[in-house]
Amino acid sequence: MSRRHPTVAEDEIRGTAQGTAPVPLSVLDLVTVGAGRTATDALRTSVAIARLAESRGFHRYWVAEHHSMPGVASSSPAVILAHLAAHTSRIRLGSGGVMLPNHAPLVIAEQFGTLEALAPGRVDLGLGRAPGTDGATAAALRRSDRLNEGADDFPQQLAELTRFLDDDFPDGHPYRRIHAVPGPVQATSPGGVQSPHRPPVWLLGSSGFSARLAGSLGLPFAFAHHFSAQNTIPALDLYRESFRPSAVLAEPYALIGVSALATDDEKEARRQVRAAALSMIRLRTGRPGLVPTPEEAEAYEFSPMEEEFATSWNANVVHGTADEVRAGLDDLHKRTGADELMLTGNAHSGDVRLRSYELVADAYGLPAAAAAS
């Protein structure tokens, strides 16, 4: 039986730089929850930042999947994205990413088919193979203690998900008569009409595995520079070397996630990122909690080992005044050749995060919010 497969236009993937930015700028949101704040506060901040990002010309807004972390309220990206879709009209929305081994491919295809129906032509499906949490939580999510199985089977899971998205399992396949709805099957039903688009699939990674796989499949690639900076250039080189043109992309397209925080005062930036580093120290040592205030971080007695970690961690956070952050981002772009920079600002206060994106937009001369329709 002949089927009309949804297509992914390359211009849905490639962004256009605004103002004086060398490449498109985007936002990665962990929906962070600060001490003394609630998840409701964090989600309201996410809406405010998404609306700001849209009005100022940022290209896309992605939400990350994490679990069992009190300071991160983004355990359900699809739910959050549906909410953001209702409060925006143009900016691309997506997952940065959904951790594929945690979910059945059919469920993801259904969720993102629904998102595509809610926000036609502006949904991205970014996929990762890490659990986004600790081993025990991953086992609870997957109802299995065979945690390596999901990561090892990632290429097969990806292939299955893609077939659900395109509704093109071959004849004789056990899933041939199963359809992800909303999806292409609606176009082949009597009188059915379906959008010619489906969410572009991105592969996310912090090492060479996903870089090589994304390249071999001709898919766009997003690298987690914000927590694996030492691997950024090798992974991007591997992606470009492995790239094979596909129906999705004629040439490689790579974005990198960057921790960046701009404030009106350089000293304040240092206070904010030190508090964020303390939050990361607690997470890495099995004591996850809400993001501490700068005052709490100032009163905290860092051990020599913790001090060394905080210094190393913040060396990869682009922070300072707007001009300093712009200079740091420009330098990072020159060193990596990334096609897009996706900024994530980790701070206790939602107002600080919101102000950071305003300052970055101003530094690059992005469109003024008042001019947005």
VENBEL-V524556 format. One line per field, one symbol per residue. ss: DSSP state (a for helix, b for strand, c for the rest). psi: psi as a letter, one per 40 degrees, with the letter a starting at -180 (. if undefined). burial: b if it has 24 or more other C-alpha atoms within 12 Angstrom, else e. A space follows every 50 residues. Layout:
BEGIN
ss->???
psi->???
burial->???
END
This chain:
BEGIN
ss->ccccccbccaaaaccccccccccbbbbbbccbcbccccaaaaaaaaaaaa aaaaaacccbbbbccccccccbccccaaaaaaaaaaaccccbbbbbbbba aaccaaaaaaaaaaaaaaccccbbbbbbccccccaaaaaaaaccccaaaa aacaaaaaaaaaaaaaccccccccccccccccccaaaaccccccccbccb bbbbbccaaaaaaaaaaccbbbbcccccaaaaaaaaaaaaaacccccccc cccbbbbbbbbbcccaaaaaaaaaaaaaaaaaaaccccccbccaaaaaac cccaaaaaaaaaaacccbbbcaaaaaaaaaaaaaaacccbbbbbccccca aaaaaaaaaaaaacccccaaacc
psi->hiihhiihhdeddhihiibehdiihihhhefihiheiidddddddddddd dddddeeidihihihiifhdehffegdddddddddeeiediiiahfahgd eeihddddddddddddddghefhighhieidfaidddddddefiegdedd ddeddddddddddddeffhiheidedehhhhiaddddeiheihiieiihh hihiieaeddddddddefiihhhgdeefdeeddddddddddehhiaedhd iihhihhhhhhhiehdddddddddddddddddddfffiaihiidddddeh hhiddddddddddedehhiaidddddddddddddddfieihhhhhhidhd dddddddddddddefiiiddei.
burial->eeeebbbbebebbbbebbeebbbbbbbbbbbbbbbebebebbbbbbbbbb bbbbbbbbbbbbbbbbbbbbbbbbbbbbbbbbbbbebbbbbbbbbbbbbb bbbbbbbbbbbbbbbbbbbbbbbbbbbbbbbbbeeeebeebeeeeebeeb beebbebbebbbbbbbbbbeeeeeeeebbbbbbbbbbeeeeeebbbbbbb bbbbbbbbbbbbbbbbbbbbbbbbbbbbbeebbebbbbbbebbbeeebbe bbbbbbbbbbbbbbeeeebbbbbbbbbbbbbbeeeeebbbbbbbebbeee eeeeeeeebbeebbbbbbbbbbbbbbebbbebbeebbbbbbbbbbbbbbb bbbbbbbbbbbbbbbbbbeeeee
END
